[in-house]
Amino acid sequence: MQVSKILEILIALGLFYFLFSTLVSLLFEWYSYKTQKRGRFLYETILKLLNDPVNKSYGASLYSHFSIDQLKKNRDSYPQYISSDMFADALIDIIGSQSETTKFENIFDPKGSANLVDVKLVEERIEDPYKRFQKGLEQMNYSPLKSYLRAFYEKTENYTELKKKIADWFDDYMARVSGWYKTKTKRSLFIISLLVCLALNVDSITLIKKLNTDDKYRKDLVLIAEKKALENKINAQKIDSVDIAKNIESIKSVITEIEDSSLPIGYNSDFLNSKEEKFLPMFLWWICGIIISAFALSFGAPFWFEVMVKAINIRRAGIKPS
Amino acid sequence: MNDIYNIHSHIFTGKCAPKDFLQVAAKLGDGASTFLKWLILTRPVSWLITKLGNLIPKRILQFLKIGVMASQEEVFLDLKGAYDNSEYSGIKIVALTIDMDYMSDPDKKPEKDFNSQIQDIYKLKKTYPSTLFPFYGIDPRNPDIKNLENLKKAIESKTFVGIKLYPANGFFPFDARLDSLYQYAEKNNIPVMTHCTRGGSYYLGKNVWSVIPDNPTSVNPAHPLMPVITARISKYKNASDKSFRENSRACNLFSHPENYIPVLDKYPKLKLCIAHMGGDIEILGVKNPDAKSAKLYQAAKTLEGNLTSWYDIIKQKILIEKYPNTFTDISYSLCDENCMIQLSGDLKNGLILPERVLFGTDYFMVAKENAELKVVAVGQKNLSGYFPLFMSANNKRYLF
């Protein structure tokens, strides 16, 4: 087989997987949003980050903090995302609030009825948030978390620096959390991919066969792929967690693109007839094709876009000058 | 009627309880209970319970609806809201926190630990200073018991107005580790509320006998009742009816009202409320219309070697002149009309001093039986003459 033909098949496959993995990603995002998967995972990892068995669960306190609590869409939901700025502000406030002394004064009826007529709140707090943080730290018993936070305080000279240190720490941790989340969600992604492949009959083996035998079809797909690559961006359709109608629109637009590419998918009469001939071997090949597709789609749209662009560049021996 | 109090309520959420907490209510195995709690706290099931809880006044649904609430504030407002449009509008609420970090095996610890539960209460008290009067939960297994640092901070700031003990979670009320607590409470006139019924919540860990020593330490080791208590432990351990060796019944050893006598003899001025009057099983005894409860009462009485019921022990040995600051409350028991009739008769016959009885409901535990105002109505119907006294004067005397 010629190298150019192999590259063309690779480009066409890249396009094929790219379109379907975009659909899978959209469905996965929608599923994650509906099941609070991402928000719950973020909650669990923040509990872990701020775990302090000696003092208290600062993760739970963070989520009860007014600024974070306001991010909840409703009473049962978890924020999907917390910015590092917000995290740092809330944590500094929580630690600092430990330095506060709050007292209540019970005021009884002066006429001697022993009725409690009022309860006055008397608050003593340090106004400077940087000093408050230091005093709050002093209130904590020794723990690895205290030691870590104290190091931030010791390395900084004012609130801005402290906030930046904590925000950087959070960003660094979140980068790792993203990796953990990807690993954790692999199985769900594979299941959604498999369901998409079964629902739409996305069979890689049938496609490869068609690409190998039908030159015109293969070249048409390569042209579409080149057009996509020239756009030089991933069709970054993101799930809008608020507007479900928009999400459905995003999914519809991907399906339209798939239909326009006239890919060999779906359960048409050809598919059913072909299965009647030699049912068992055909069925096994079909299952293999579906599993390969599901596995490939679970790699995600960015991966397949990159594969597609790289194959196009190799085929052209360089990026087309603009 | 003004300045009235509900002396006994809980506003913690399902997240403050251990993973296997539903064992207590659902009588399920450990694994099933953990699964059920997880299931109930999942978003769709929690949503469904909230919706159904609003539509169907089924008691268990109402209880679960409160259990799945997102925050203590939400639970508190639910309770406050129940009274807002009633004749009890403006009632002050005493919320009893419970340290549930030690009521199960370490791997079943609550998602929200006790310290977080307390921190939320600190915030709530700031928001509702004139309505909320929290009690600080104490468990001798918590390291804070050594110097009572957190408790003292909570009490001295007047954020918390009393101390809550829940012995059935796995400790004896006469535990030597509690000595400094009682000393502090007596010296500073701080009210102590303790649970006293058979059953209720109890230690959930796999091996309940790991928390029941043969010879437990005591604040008053030379007290003549200590050998009786030790003998009772032995009787439970070797009970021919194996059900008494299991958690739900073995924890009755912790709740027995006699356990407070060695404490009271050492600290006679301690302000102590033995809640629930011992519970319906002990109030009604063999007269209980529920044959199962009557049978359990008889079996437990025989095993424990009690001459009288727990209710009688409370009346005759605790609410006495020797201990001028002892009380009991009608919480939870008030939902059972028979218990209220019994109490009403005892009050009329002078068998219990009206000044020693407090009003509380045990919200949201009592939601399993009926809605808040409905249980209050049962109490008022049978104790109408005493209700203002219980709700106001007695509760104030106990609290301040």
Interface residues (C-beta under 8 A of the other chain):
Chain A: T35 Q36 N55 K56 S57 A60 S61 S64 R75 D76 S77 T101 T102 K103 F104 E105 N106 F108 S113 A114 N115 L116 D118 V119 K120 L121
Chain B: N2 D3 R43 S46 W47 M69 A70 S71 E74 K92 E111 K112 D113 N115 S116 Q119 D120 Y122 K123 K125 K126 P129 S130 S157 K158 T159 A393 K396 R397 F400
